[in-house]
Amino acid sequence: MMFSPWKDGRPTVVVGLMSGTSLDGIDAAIVRIHGSGFEASVELLHYYNKPYEPELRQRLRDLCSEENSNSAAVCSMNAYLGYQFGTAVLEAVADAGMRIDEVDLVSSHGQTIWHQPIPEQGDPYAVASTLQIGDISVIAKHTGKLTAGDFRPADMAVGGQGAPFAPYGDLILFRHPERGRLLQNIGGIGNCTALPAGADPSDVLAFDTGPGNMIMDAAAHMLSGGQLSYDDSGQWAARGNPDQDLLREMMAHPYFHAEPPKSTGRELFGHNYAVSFLEQAGLRNLSDEDTMATATAFTAHSIADSYVKYVFPRHTIDEVIITGGGAHNKTLLSMLRELLPEQKVMTSKALGFDDDAKEAVIFALLGNDFMLGVPNNLPAATGAIRPTVMGKLALP
């Protein structure tokens, strides 16, 4: 007779899947979860990354652009990514030396191709909405495992922005009884979670700070003629100097003056923004090195400025903990340390937690709570009017 761990109280083994706005690949975190909700504890068993091939990355960039996308391409890629996510699960399990029958659940974020928490004005058919592709039925059939996914629309249905979700996991994984902590994930987009000492859910302040790696990656790609997809360790930016006038103009963007809760994505800081930035850099005759330094400084300043405006007036923060791909950019970290002299800026690796695994771990937590019917959004972060259970289920 088969027993469900969600009925008999056993720890669950969940494969959390995350593919972010950087469009660089699929993160898979195999975790063992004890309990649920804010009292859950997590053991990271294995982390695995499946990079996107260059052509797939470009096709995804096109899908995120109104000029280059179409319904047929979205439909096809939805199924194709389902197979890619399913394959990532099987590869991660094999890489961990485990068997697929040891896994209870797959929980997938999907790949965001459009996110509009604030609908277009003047169109009666435009409502707050979001779209993540990578069909969960395909994942379930391909892996033979229960698969949860498509979390964000449920939060939007109760008035939230469908983002950010990292704060839910940040509270579980990183709250400290004596130290105020600020978790800063730097993927394609940057998002922060402020956790005052001894925080409970009502204390959490969280929002998207703006671009993370997105503008830096786009600049590296275009300046290198397509040879590079990112500035490795920030080496290119380290050889240049930010243009302060251009940086001030970029920091005048309305997004940085909007009060939290707020979220953003490629719709504001995607390809068109990157092209405009490079045009402005060209008009100023900036070298490639200075252009990369300016893009990197833009991310650093948008993060630090967000703290000064919206976090520090409300909470005492002792530590800033960086996760995501940006945690590997030494130039970006150096800029943040210079801009935040009163806080200790570190990566999550210093706390024994893989810098790249966090968001995949969080989606494992969201899936586990969904299976138990436990509300898994955080209204303080998303702006939802109430807690709700997010997610959908596909059977194997």
N, C-alpha and C positions, 0 to 999 in steps of 0.2 A: 504494500500500500504506500502511495506517495504522499508525503506530508509537505505542507507549505511552510517555509520559515517565517512567513508573515502571520501564520496562525499559531504555530507552536513556540514562538519566541526565540528561535535559534538566530545567531548572527547570520547576516546575509552576505553573499559575495556578489558584488555588482561591478560590471564594467561600465565606467562612465566615459562618454565620448564627447569631445569638444573640438570644433573647428571654428576658429574665430575670424574676425574681420581682416586679419593679415593675409588670409587665403594661402597659408603656407603649408597646411597639412592637417592631419587628424591626430589628436592626442587621445590616448586610451589609458585610463587609470583603473587598475584592478584593485578593488578595496574590499576589506571586510568591515562591515558596519554592525555595531552593537547598539541596540536601542533605536530611537527615532527622535525627530524634532531637534530642539535645542539641547537636549540631553544626550544626543547620539555621540558615540566615540568612533573614530575611524582609524583603521590600520591600512596604510598603503602597501599593498603586496607587490605591485609591479607597475612601472610606467613605460609606455611604448609610444613612439611617434612614427607615423606613416606619412612622409612628405608627399605633397602633390607634385606631380611632374609639371614641367614648365608650361606645356600646352594646356593642361587642365587648369592651371592657375590663371592663364590668360582667358580661357573660356569663362571662368567664374568671374573674373574682372568684368568681362563684357556683360554678363548677366546682371551685374550690379549697376550697370549704366543704362539709363533710359534710351540713349541713342543707339546702343548696340544689342539690346535684348529683344526677345520676342517670345510669344506664348509657347511655340513649339520647342524652342531651346530650353525654356524653363521646365516644361513637362518632361522632356527627355533626361535632363540633368538631375531632376528629382529622383528618378529611378536609378540612374547611373551612380549617383552618390550613395544611394542605399546599398548597392553592391560594394562600393568602396568602404563604407563604414562597416558593413558586415565582415568584409575581408580583414579590416583592421582589428576587429574583435578576435577573429580566429588566429591572426598572426600574433597578437598580444598574448593570448592565452598560451600558444605554443612557445613564445619567447620566454614566458615565465616558467616553463616546465610544468604547466598545469594541463588538465583535461577540461574540455568544454562542459562536461557534465558536472564539474565543480562550481560552475557559475549559475547563480539563481536568476539574474536579470541583467539586461543591457539597458542603459539609459543614455539617450542621445540628445544633444543640443540641436544637431543639424547645422546646416550652413546658411547663415543669414544672407539673403540677397536684397532685401528691402525692409526698412524699418521706419515707420512714420508715426511716432507717438502723438504728434500734433498734426491733424489732417489739413490738407490744403484748403485755404479759405475760398468761399464762393462756389464750391462744388457740392451739391446736396448729397452726392453719392460717396463723397470722401469722408471716411471715418478713421479713427485711430486704428492702426493695423500693423502687422508684421508678418514676414514670410521667411521661414526656415525650410530648406529643402534637404532631401536625403530620406526617402520614404521609409517609415519605420516598419511597414509590412514587409518590405524587401529585406530589411535587416533581420527581422524575426524569422522569415523563411530561410534566409541564407545561413543563419547561425543556429537555428533550431531552439532559440531562447525567447522567452517573454521579452518584449522590448517596449519601453516607455519613451515618450518624446513629445515634441511640439508643446512645450511648457508655456511659452510667452503669451499666446493669445488669451489664456484664462485670466492672467493678471490684467490685461487690457480690458477684458469683459467686465471687470469690477472697478474700472476707472483708473487703473495703473498705466504706467508707460511700458510695461513689459520688460523693463530693465531698470537698473542693473540687478542681476541675480547673485553676483559674487558675494554681496553682504550677508546673505543667508548663511552661506558656508563659512565666511570669514568669522562670524560670531561664534560658530561652533568650533572652528579650528584654532582661532588665535586670540580670543578674549583673555585678558590677564587681570587678576584681582587687584594688582597694585600699579600697573603701568598703562598709561593711555597709549593706544596703538592706532596707527593709520595704515591700512593695507592699500597699496597702490598696485593694481594690475596694469601692466603695459603690454597690451596686445595691439591689434590694429587701432583700437580705440582705448583710451585710458579710463579706468574707473577706480574710484576710491571708496573706502569704507572706514569711517571714524568710529573707533571703539574706545570710549572713555574707560578708565579703570573700573573693573567690576561691572561692565556693561550688561544690560538686559535688552531684549528686543526693542523696547520703546526708546532707548537711548541712542540707537544706531542712526548715524547720518551718512548717507551714501548717494553718489551720483556719478555720472560720466564727466570726467574732467576735460574731455576733448580728444584731439588726435593723440594716439600713442605712437606706434611705429608707422602708421599709415602714410604720412607725408614723407618721412625719412625713407621708407622703402620705395615709394613711387619716385622720389628724386634720384635715389641710387640706381633704380632701374632705367630711368630715362637718360640720366647723365652718362651711364655706361653703355648706352646703345643696346640695352636689353641683356647685357652680359651678367649683371649683378641683380639679385632680387632684394638685397639689403646691404647695409654698411656694417660689415663684420666687426663686432666689438666697438664700433664707432671710430675706427681707425681713420677713415676718410675725413670725418668731421673734426677729428683731433688736429689735423694739419691746417685747419682754417680758422677764421674768426667770424662770429656772427655779425651781420649787418644790423646795427641797432635801430636805424630808421625803419627798415623793412619789418623788423621784429615788432616794433611799436604798432605799425599798421596792422599786422596780423593779429596782435592781441586786442585790437579794437573790435574784433568780430562780435556781433550781438550775443552769440552763444555764451561767451565768457561773462556776460553781465546779467544772465538770466539766473534767477534764484533756483536752488534745488527744491524738489526733485526734478531732475532733467536727464535726458539720455540723447545720444546722437550716434551717427554712423557715417557710412559712405555718402549718404544723401547730402551732408554738409561738407565733409572733409575727405571726399573721395577723389576720383580721377580729375574732375573738372577743377577742383580746388588746387590740386597739385600742379596742373598745367598752368593755371593762373599764377601760382607762386613762382614757378620757373620762368615765366614771362617777365615777372617783376624783377627777379634776380638778374635776368638778361639785360633789362633796361638799365640796371645799375652797374652793369659790367662786372658782376661778381664772378670770381673764379669758382670752379667746381667745388673746391675745398671750402670756400666761404659760403657757398650755397648749401652744402651739406651741414656746415656748422650752424647756419641760420635755421635750417629745418629742425635740427636737433635741439637748439635753444628754444624753438617755438614749443616743442613738447615739454621741455623742462619748465619754462616760464608759465605755460598754461596750467601745469600741475601745481606748481608752487603758488601761483596767484590764486588758484581755486581754494587752496588751504587758507591763505591769508584772509580772503574775503568771507568764506563760508564755514570753515572748520574751526580755526583758532579762536574766533570770538565766542564759540560755544563750548569747546572742549579743550582740556589740557592734553597735549600730545607729547609723549616722550620718545616714541620710536616710529619711524616710517619704514615699512617693510615692503620691498619691491618684489613682485612676481611677474611671470609672463616673459615673453621674448625680450622685452626691454631690460630685463634684469641682467642680460649678457652684454649690454652696451655700456662699456666703461666710461665713454665720454659723457653719455647722458647721466650716469650715476654721479660722475664728478660735478656736473653742472647742478644737479639736485642738491648735493651736499653743500655746494657753495651758496645756493639760494636758501637753504634751510639750516643755518648754523646752530640753531638751538635744539634741533632734533637729531637723534642718531639715525642715519639712513643706512639700511642694510638690505640684503636680499633674504628671502625666506630660507635659503640654504643655510644661513647662519643659525637658524633655529632647527635645522635637521629636516626641512621639508623641501622637496624638489621644486625649484622655481617654476618649472614648466607644467607641473602636474595639477596645480591647484584647481583650475576651472573644471577639468575633467572629473576630479574628485567631487567637486560641488555638484555636478550633474548626477553623479552616482547617489549623493545624498538626496537630491530632489526626487529621483526615481524611487528610492526606497520609501520615502515619506508618501509619495503618491500611492504606492501599493498598499500602504497602511491607512490611507484616507486622512493623513495628517496635513493640515494647511502648510504649504511650503513656499508661500511668497512672504515678503517682508514689506508691509505697507509703508513703513517709515522710509524705505529706500525707493520704492517704485511709485508712491503716491496713490496706491489703490485705496478704496474706501473701506475695505475689510480684508482680513485674511481669507484665503481660499485654497482649495486643492487644485494644483496645476498639473496638467499632463494628459496624455492619451495612451492607450495600450494597444499593441498589436500582438496577436497570438502566433506561435510558431506553427 
